[in-house]
């Protein structure tokens, strides 16, 4: 209530009498509705702290396969009866939604197209080593953070996180003969002091960047509010402009990252460092809203974290919670259609089973975690899809960037090879826009000899303290990402069978991948003769393994249009189709934490309950108990 009173005071000082009365009425209505949600008859999934003492890491392959592979393979016999909901897709958003529904007493079936659950958080083995597909590091995993409390509750405290080094990211700028290494340190003061060592005289620019980023973080809750408040109320908040009165989030989103940074400094290197990790959302500074880049900066302000045991631990510990309520998570279960009854209400899904053909599975609630594009184009009947409004979204916003991934097996331990628990962002220069345009305009053959404008380089084996326990001792791994590879370079081979594609495809991807490795070895020459193997994944590899259409790694593009207030009203958990809900990073923001929070919003919409308040209440109890 004190916060609400503060809002009223600010409104009274800045608005006309009529506008003030309207704003007070809307806010009062909002409070009433939120309280109404909190009294929902649905069970509070976060009523009690269910954490238990973490058990030893499970490394036995048979035990893990029972949950993550063979034991999760689809068959009609494994489908539970009397389902309350079906979730399409087992990425972080889908699993979080299912787990929260399960904790509320619902029987949920999660169906995954791929052979392993987890979406972009699944892992794969290669010649005795393990590689992550998409979870390279995560922020805000401090014990007191809300997202950490959430993950603890949907894994019963079994998912553990290891801190990366203090300099969790390093921006490397310059030409091969003169590299400039700039550590990105956790903590506001450390971050500032480090940058001023490299950019003396730029204190005002650094201070202003930190101030604006903090302002964005303090105002970012408005985006979540537009996902959970009633749609009519959200439309009123946006249409009247009240949504902009409370904070500056959408005002900063309407200004590009480049525009804001150009106002802070003329130093091109410093501007590159401010936006060094734009690859985490995949949008160049000229096209991303500053609020997106600033939110990302604050997300990692206290450092980065890595899941102990690798990213597959996420699904491994969430799935038992879903099963405990009578649900199941089944893989190799491609959903071909969402079934709609004669009244226009969802009634189930159709799965294509290789053994028995088409199988219809019924449930009153369907949650699609397969992405807006897949849901609209591939899962809904055309006449139903056109009524959702998602077509308008897809006309305004395209799919996000793709990438080419290089996975390297190395001989030697992290100590022997001098590897650290950090990420390297290697820039071929400080004009990202120009370099990206030039590189992506090359022919594939020209790209085999060209340096990508930006590379993300990390050593997952050095991040995980359990590495030697679960993988071959004496060996390490490196992962390299190139965000500037157009999917058109490889699309001619998209319809060929995976692992049996043409020799020309194999030659091309390996040539580009080996050049990226050579670029990496300029930074780490000690690795040059330590290579065990190099494997390369392309945008069409993404199409196969994570079921996308253009190799996109972040769903819908997180451009300024995608992230404005008007689009936030269209990308919500509820849809105009009764019984159909959406979840995943398309519904909130990019990345693991964005997808996880979308699961909270979607589960709340399904249950008709203000679940984020339940989570906040539990977080406060846990925090207060620690303080005492």
N, C-alpha and C positions, 0 to 999 in steps of 0.2 A: 504494500500500500504506500510506503514511503516513496518508492520509485514512481508510482502512478501520480502521487501528489507533485513530485518534481516535474513530471511531464505537464501536468495541468498548469503549473506556475510558468513554465517556459512558453506554453501555448498562449496563456493570457497576456504575456509580455510582447508576443510577436504577431498575434492574429487580431483581426477585427472581431467585434462582439459576436456577429453572426457566425463567422468561421469558428470562433472559440466554442460556441454552444454546440455546433455540429460536431466538432472534434471530441468534446466531452461526452456527447451522446454516443458516438461511435466507440470510444474507449470504454465507457460504462457497459455498453452492450457486449463488447469483447470480453470483459471480465466476467459478466454473467454467463456467457456461453462457455468460457473455459471452465468455470465452476461446474456448469451443467455436465460437461464432458467428464470432469473428474468424478462425478457421482454415477457414472455409467455402471450398469449391472455387470459388465464384463469384469473378470478377475484381474486384479492388479498384478502384472507379471513381475513387478519389482517391489513387492511388499516386504520381502525378507532378503537378507544378504545370504546367498547360497554358496559363497566361496568355500572351498575346502582346501586342505593342504595339498599343494601340487604333488602329483605322483611322478615317479621317475619317467624320463622320456622313453616312449615305446619305440624301439628300433627294430624289433622282430618284423620281418617283411610279411609273414603270414598274418600276424595280428593286425598290421596296418591295412593289408589288402582286404580284410573282412569288412572294413569301413570305407576304404578309399578306392577299391578296384573290383576284384572278383565278387566280393560279398555285396557290392552295391549294383551289380549288373541287373538290368531290368528283366523281370518276368512277371507274367500276370499273377502268379501265385504270391508274389511279394507285395502286391498292392493291398493296402489295408482297406477294410470295409468301412462304410459310414463316415466318409471323409468330410471334414468341415471346410477344407480349402486345399487347392492345388497351386503350387508355385512352379512356374516355368523358368528354369535356370537356377544354377546353384552357385552363382557368384556371391560376393560378400553381401550385396543387397538382398538377394533372394534368401540366403541362409539366415541373415539377421531377421528378416520378416518372419520366416518360418519358425525360428527359435522363440521369438517373442510370442507369437500366436500359441506355440506349444506350451510356453510357460503360463499362458492364460487358460490352459486346459483344452486347446483345440487340437484335433487330429489332422496333421498336415502331411501331404505328399509333395516332395520336391522332385521334379523331373529334369534331368540333365542330358543334353544331347551328346556331350563328349564322354569318353570312357572313364574319366575321373571327375569328382566333384570339385568345386572351388572356383570355376570360371578363371579369371586372370590371376587368381591366387593359388592355382594348382601348381604342382611341380612335376618334373619329369626326370627320369634317370638316363644317363648317357655314359656308357663305358665305366660303370662303377662310381660315377659322380652324380650329384643331384643339382639341378638348376631350377631357379624360380622363373615363372613366366612374367609376372607383373609386380610383385611386391618387393621392391628394392630397398625401400626404407619408409618409415611412417613417423609422423610427428605426434605430439601431445599424448604420449603414453606414460606421463607421470602418474603416480598412484592417485593423486587427487583429481585428475581430469575426468570429465563426464564420460568421454568415449572409453577410457580405460575401465571405469566402473561398468559401463554397458558390456564390454567384451568379457569382463570377469564374470558377469552374471549369466551370459549366454554360453559360457564355457565352464562354469562352476569353478573359476579360478585356475583352470589347468593351462591356459595359454599364457606363456611367459614371454617377456620382451627383454632384449639386451640393448644397452645403450651403444651407439656408435661413438667414435672418438669425439673429443671436444670440437675439433675442426671436421665436422661431419661431412661438409662439402668443401671442395676446393675448385675455384675458377682458375683456369689456366689460359692465358691470352698470349698471342704473339705468333711469330713465325718459328719454324723448327730450330733455328740457330739462336733464338733469344726468347725463351719462354718466361712468362711472368706468372708465378704461382701466388694466388691470393686466397688464403684460407677463409672460409665462412664459419665463424665460431658461434657457438650457442651462447645465449645470454646477451641482453641488449648492450651492456657496457663492454663486454668482450668483443662483440661484433663491431662496435664503434671504434674501439681502440685499435683493432686489427686493420680496419679499413684506413684509418688515419695514418698508420705506418706506411701504407702503400700510396695513399693519396693525401699528402700533407696540404693543408690549406683548404680542404673541402669539408671542414667541420660543419658548416651551415647546411650543406647539401645532405650530409649523413644524418644530422639531427632532424632535418625536415622530413627526410624519407622515413625515419623511425617514428616520428610524430604522426605523419599521415597514415602509416601502416597500422599504428595502434588505434587511431581514430576509426579506421575501417573495421578492425577487429571488434571494437566496442559497439559498432552499429550493425554487425553482420546478422544478428538474431532476426532482423526484419525479414530476411530471406526465408528463414525457417517458419516464421509466422505466416507468410503467404502460402506455405504448404499445408498448414494444419487448421487455420481458421476457416470458418464456412466461406464458400466461394463468393456468395453474394456480399459478404462483409469485405473480403479481400478486394473485390472489384470496386467497392465504394472507396476503400482506402487508396487505391491506385488512381481511380478516376478523379477524385477530389484533390489529389496531390498530398493528402495527409501522410501518405507513406514516406514522403520526402521531408516532412516537418520534424519527425522524431530524430532522424539521423541522416548521415551523409552517404550511406552505402551505395544507393542507386545513383546518386549524383557522381560519385567517383567511378561507378561502373560505366557511366555515360562518357567518361573521358578515357582515352586510350592510355595504356602504360607509357608508350613513347611520348605522348603529349605531356604527361605529368613529369616524367624524368627529364625531358628537354627543358622544363622550367626550373629544375633543381640545379642543373650543372651543364656545362659545355664539354665536360670530360667524357669522351666516348667510352673509354675503358671503364670508368666508374659506373656509367649507365648500364654497361653490359653486366657488371657485377651485381648491381641492384636487381637486375632481371635474370640473373644467371641460370636459375632453375625453371625457366619458362617451359622447358620440356616436360615438366611434371603435369602441366595442363595442355601442352601442345599448341599454344597459340602465340604467334610472334607479337612482340610489344606493340606494333602498330595496329594490331587487330584485337588485342585483349583489353578488357576494361581494367583500369588501374586497381579497382577493388578486388578483382580476381588475383592479380599478382601480389597485392599487399596482403590478402588473406593467406596466400601460400607462404609468404615470408613469415608471417606471425605463426602459422601452423608449425613451422620448424624453429621458432625462436628459441626454444629450450632444447633443441637438438633433435637428432634422429634416432630411431629404434628399429630393431630387426627381430622378427619372431624366432625365438630359440627353437631349433629343430627345423627351421625353414617354413615357408609360407603354407605348406600342406597341413601344418599343425592347426591352422584356423578351421578348416573343414573337419579335421580329425576330431576336434573337441566340441564343435558346435553340433555335429550330427547326433551324438548320443542324447543331447537334450531334446532334439526333435523326436527321436525314437522313444524316449521315456514317456511321452504323451500318447504313444500309439501310432506315431507317424513313421515316415520312411523317406530316405533319399536314394533315388535310383538313377543309375547312369545308363548310357547307350539307350536313351529313351527319347528319341526325337519327336517333339510335338509338331504335328502337321497342321492342326487347326484347333481353335477355341470354339467349342460348341455353344450355340445360342438356341434357346427354346422359342416357341411360337410367340411368346410375350416379349421377346427381345432380351431376356435375362440369360446370363451365363448358366450353363448346366454341366460343363465338364470340358474335357479335352480329348483329342484323338492322337494316339501314339502309334507310330509305325514300328512294329516289332518284326525283326527279320525272320523269326521262326513262325509266327502265327498270322502275320499281316497287320491290318489295322485293328487297334484296340481302343474302345471308348471307355473313358474313366470319368465318373460323375462326381461332382461336388458343387455346392451352391456358390462358392467364392473361388475366383481364379485370379491369381496374382502373376503378372508377367514381369519377370526380371530379365527378359530377353532383349530389352532395348526398344525404344520407340519405333525405330525403323523396322525391325523384325515383326513387332506386334502389328503394325499398320499394314505392311506389305505382304507378310507371309502367314500370319496366324488368324487374323479376323476375316470373315467373309467380306467381300468388297463393299456390299451395301451397308454393312454394320460399321466397317472401318470409316466410311465417309461421314458417319454421324458423330464420330469421336472428336473431330476437330484436330486430330493429329496430322492430317494432311496439310493443314495450314502451317504447322510447326515445321514439317519437313520441306515445305516450299521456302521457308524463311531461313532455315538452318541446315547446313549440310553435315555429313559425317566428319568426325575429327581426323586428325593426322594419322597416318600409318607410320610404321617404322621397320627398319631392317635390324635384326638382332644377331649378334655374334656370340657364340658360347665356346669358351676356350678351356680345355683341360690342361693343367700345368703340373709339371713334376717339381715337387718341393713343398715344404710347409710354408705357412705365412711368415714365420721367422726367417727361414732360409731365403725366401724370395723378397723379404722386406715389404710385405703387404700390410695395409692398414684398414681399419674398419671405417672407411669413408668413401665418398663418391667423388669422382673427378669429372668436371664439366670442361671439356677442351674446346676452345674457340679458335677457328682459323683466322679470326680478325675481330674487330669491334663493330662492324656494320653487319649485324645479323640479317637484316632484311635483304640487303643486296647480295650477300653471300648465299643465302637460302635460294633466292630467285635464280641466281646464276647456276647453282648446283642442280636444282630440280629441273632446269631447262636443258640439261645435258642429255645426250642419248645414253642409254644404258652402257654402251661400249666406252664412251668417254668417261663415264663415272668410275670405271674400273681403275682409272689412273688419276682420279681427282680426290683431293682431301674434302671430306664432308665439312660443312661449315661449323657443325656442333656435334660432338660425341659425348655421350654419357658412359663413363667407365667405372665399373665397381668390381669388387672382389668378394662375392657372397661368402666364400669359405672363411674369410677373415672377419666377417661380421658375426658369425654364429659361434658362440663358445662351445656348442655341442658338436661341432663339425667332425672332429677326430673320433668322436664316439660313434657316429652314425655313418661315416663315409670312409673310403680308403685312406689310411694314414699315409702321410708323406706326399699327398697330392692336394692341389688347390684349384680354384675356379676363377674365371674372369667372365664378366658379361659386358658387352658393348652395344649401345643403341645409337642408331642413326635416324633422326627424325625428319630428314629431308628427302627421303626416297618416295617418289610418287608411285602409287599402286599400278599405274599404267605401264611401268617398266616390266611387270611380270604377269599382267592380266591375261596374256595370250595362253598361259599354261594353267589357268585357274581350274579348268574343267578336267584336267588330267588327274589321275589317281595319286594321292599323296604318297611320297616315297618311291613313286614310279614315274616321276615326271621326266621330260625329255633331257637328254644330255646337255643341250644348249642352256636350259634353265639351270642345271647343276653348275655348269661352268661359269655362268654369269654371276650367280649369287656367291659362289666361292671366291671369284675374282674381286668383287666389291668387298666381301667380308675380309679377305686377306689384306686388302689395302687398308681397311680400318684397323686391322691388327698391326700393320707396319706403322701406322700413325700412332697407335698406342705405345709401341715399343720405343718411339722417340722420347716418350716420357719415362718409360721403364725399360731401359736397355738391358737390364739384368734378366729380363724374361725372354729375350730373343731366342735363345737356344733351349728353352724349358718347355716347349709346346709338346703336349701329348696328342692333342687333336683339336680341330676347329670345326664347329658345326654352325651353319647359318640358317636363320629363319627369315622369310620375306613377308610382305603384306598378304600374299595368298596363303602363307602358312597360318597367319592369323585367321583368315577366312575359315580355314578348316578346323582349327583347334578351339577357337572361341566363338565360332558361328557368327561372323560379321560379314559384311558385303564388300567393303573396300579396304580391308586391312586395318580399319580404325581401332585405336587402342583406348580411346576415351569416350566412346559412344558418340553422342552429338557434339559438334564443334562448340567449344566454350568461348565463342566470339562475343562481342558486345551485345549483339541482338539476342543471342541465346541466354544471356545473363541479365537482361533488363527486367523491370518490374512487370511489364505486360506479358512477357514470355513465362515468367514465374507462375502466372495464373493458369497457363495452359499446360505446364509440366508439373502436374500434381498427382498424388496417389489415386484420387478418384477419377473415374471417367464417366461420360454420359451413358455408358452401357452398364445397366444394373448388374452388380456382382463382379465387375471387372476392375481390377486395380493395377497400378504400375509401381515398380520399385527399381532401384539401381541408380547409377550415377547420372542417368538422363533426368531423373526426377529432382535431384538436388545439385550436387557439385561433383567434379571429377575426383577420381582416386579412391583409395580404400576407405578412408574415413567418410568421404562424401557418400559413398555407397552404403556404408553402415548406418549413417544417420537417416538415409532414405528408408531403410528398413524399419526404423523407429516410427517415422511418419506414416508409412504404409500400414504397419500393424495397428497403429492408432486409428487410422481411417477405417480399417476392417472391423475393429472392435468397437468403434464409436466412443473411444476413450482418449483422454488427453494424456497419452503415455509418457510424453517428454516430461510432464510434471511429476509423474511417478518416479521416473529416473532421477530427476533433480532432487526429489525428496530423499531417495535412498542415498544418493551421492552426499547429501548434506549430513545424513545420519552417520555414514561411514567416516566422513571427514571430522565430524564433531567427536566421534568416539576416539579417533586417533589423537585429537588435540587433548582430550581428557587423559 
